[in-house]
Structure formats: structure tokens, C-alpha cells
Amino acid sequence: MRKYYYALGLGIQETMAYRADFWLGIVSAVFPIAIQVFMWQALYQGVEGSHLYGRTHAQMLAYAVSASLLWRLLKTGFEYEINDDIKNGGLSKYVIRPIAYPSYRLSCFLGQKAAVLLSGIALIAVALLCVGLYFQASPVSLPRAMLFVPILIGALVLNFFIFFCVGMWAFWLSEIGFIFEAVRIVIVVLSGGIFPLEIFGDAVCRVLKLLPFNYAVGFPVDVLVGTASRSAILTGIMLQLFWIGMMILISHGLWNLGKKKYLAAGG
């Protein structure tokens, strides 16, 4: 395991060396968050009663702000490195050495996120505090906040394996880099990273909550802002663990199949 601990340290060092990227990404979230704040403000003004899609105005704003920041905290980028390794032959140095490539990538990813995790959580806390001050009622309770932390770690791992599977497409498709952003946009919508899944309607929402994407963003945020019931939290944790296990199996299956296609050209 020493080599994976070393990869974890490399991930931390890389993030600290290029920490401006993280902060610029957070700053870029200000504009979409502002758009959502004004949009939901206008929508709730035209609603009879205090609820829209089963949420109060405070809960909706808390969700929108938290989901936008959480998505940027979970955002990946290693799929481009996987594509480059496969395309240019850099994968050879991992294949011939006693190191599991998926585990190596996971160690680097967790190291990169560990360096910004506390600051990311602090930013979410400040944003929710502002929402609470505006509505004169806190949208988050301490037990929910404590439960959010292990669920967030699960979301990190799940999001890694989702995009690792996406990166494995490079074994079968050439010039796949342009596809990644299209896939990312679809996933952020299906995960609830822009707005709650209830917007799609009850039938579609039930289907989407059976897919893994919701348990990377939407479910953790619902737990944090208090819109998930106790039974929904228990079910969500079980489904998150189930999908982590499934995505691990799928990613290793794609990796083992992809190695047979690898030509080791270049590098």
C-alpha cells in the first residue's frame, strides 16, 4: 500500500501547487448561483403558498447553492489524463509495474480532493449561513451536517468511479476528449447538480433516483438541507454503497477488457 499512499501525497502536492485552479472554479460558480437565486426568487413570488416542488423557498435556495458548490468540489479531470495515457502510450509504465492503475488513479484523486475538502465544506457552510440569515431560519441542523460528511466521502468515491468508467471509453474510441464535457453536462443534470430532480416530475424522478448519479450530488445535498426523511436517508445510504460497489466492478471489468485492446504505441 506504500505506493498508493505516495500517490495520495502526490495528489495533495499537485492541488497545493495549483490551488488557484480550485479557487477560480469556486469563483466561477458565483454567476450560475446568482442566476438561480434570481430565478427561484421570481418563481416563488408567483406561487400560491410557500412550497414549490415540495420545498420551501429557503430549502430551494439552500439546495441550489449547496449543489452548485458541491459539484465543483467533486469535479474530476483525470479522465483527460487517462485518455492521454492510452492514446500516447503513457499507460505502458503502469502496465509493466506492480501497480493497479485504477487504485493509483483513485489515490491521486482522493489526494487532490483532500487538500481542498475542508475549504470546500467551509464555503458551503458560509453559503448556507447567508441563506439562513436572509430567511432568519437555519436550513441546516448539526446532526444533518455531521451525517453529511461520511455521505460526502461516499459521493467522492462514487463520482471517481463513474468518471473512471467514462475514461475507459478511450480504449475503444479515438479522439474521445471532446466527449467528456458532453457527458459531464448530462451527468450534472441527472445528478441534481443544477436543480432538484423533482422538477422532472414524479415518474422520472423515481427512475433517476435509482441511478448512481443522484448519490453523487443530489442525495448528499438533500441530507444536508433537511429535505430527505429518515427513511429516505437510510435508503439513500444503502443505494450509494450499492452503486459504489457496482461501479467498482464495472470499472475493473472495463479496465481488464481495455488492456486487451491496448497497443502500447508511443510513450
Residue pairs with C-beta under 8 A, 6 or more apart in sequence:
3 99
3 104
4 103
4 104
4 107
5 107
7 104
7 107
7 108
7 111
8 107
8 108
8 110
8 111
8 114
9 111
10 108
10 111
11 107
11 108
11 109
11 110
11 111
11 112
11 113
11 114
11 115
12 111
12 112
12 114
12 115
13 111
14 108
14 111
14 112
15 22
15 111
15 112
15 113
15 115
15 116
16 115
19 115
19 116
22 116
22 119
25 72
25 75
26 69
26 72
26 120
26 123
28 72
29 68
29 69
29 72
32 68
32 194
33 64
33 65
33 68
33 69
33 127
36 61
36 64
36 65
36 68
36 194
36 195
37 61
37 64
37 65
40 57
40 60
40 61
40 64
41 57
43 52
44 52
44 57
44 60
50 56
50 57
52 60
53 60
53 196
53 198
53 199
54 198
54 227
55 63
55 196
55 198
55 227
57 135
58 131
58 132
58 134
58 135
58 137
58 139
59 139
59 225
59 226
59 227
60 196
61 131
61 134
61 135
62 128
62 131
62 139
62 140
62 224
62 225
63 196
63 221
63 222
63 225
63 227
64 195
65 124
65 127
65 128
65 131
66 124
66 127
66 128
66 221
66 224
66 225
67 192
67 193
67 194
67 195
67 217
67 218
67 221
68 193
68 194
69 120
69 123
69 124
69 127
70 120
70 124
70 152
70 155
70 193
70 217
70 220
70 221
71 188
71 191
71 193
71 217
72 120
73 113
73 116
73 117
73 120
73 124
74 113
74 155
74 156
74 159
74 216
74 217
76 109
76 159
76 160
76 163
78 105
78 108
78 109
78 163
78 164
78 167
79 163
79 164
79 166
79 167
79 180
80 177
80 180
82 105
82 164
82 167
82 168
82 170
83 167
83 170
83 176
83 177
83 180
84 90
85 91
85 94
86 170
86 171
86 258
86 262
87 170
87 174
87 266
88 265
88 266
88 267
89 264
89 265
89 266
89 267
90 266
90 267
91 101
91 262
91 264
91 267
92 264
92 267
93 267
94 101
94 104
95 101
95 259
95 262
95 264
101 255
102 164
102 251
102 252
102 255
105 160
105 164
106 157
106 160
106 164
109 156
109 160
110 156
110 157
110 160
113 156
121 149
121 152
124 224
125 145
128 138
128 139
128 140
128 224
128 225
129 138
131 139
132 138
132 139
132 140
139 225
139 226
140 224
140 225
140 226
141 226
144 223
144 224
144 225
144 226
145 224
147 223
147 233
148 220
148 223
148 224
151 219
151 220
151 223
151 236
151 237
151 240
152 220
154 215
154 237
154 240
154 241
154 244
155 215
155 216
155 217
155 219
155 220
155 240
157 244
158 212
158 215
158 216
158 240
158 243
158 244
158 247
159 216
161 244
161 247
161 248
161 250
161 251
162 187
162 212
162 213
162 216
162 247
164 247
164 251
165 247
165 250
165 251
165 254
166 180
166 183
168 251
168 254
168 255
168 258
169 176
169 179
170 176
170 258
171 254
171 257
171 258
171 261
171 262
172 258
172 261
173 179
187 193
187 213
188 194
188 217
190 208
190 211
190 213
190 214
191 213
191 214
191 216
191 217
191 218
192 213
192 214
192 217
192 218
192 219
192 221
193 217
193 218
196 218
196 222
197 204
197 205
197 208
197 209
197 214
197 218
198 205
200 208
208 214
209 218
209 219
209 239
210 239
212 243
212 246
212 247
215 236
215 239
215 240
215 243
219 228
219 236
219 239
219 240
222 228
222 232
222 236
223 233
223 236
228 236
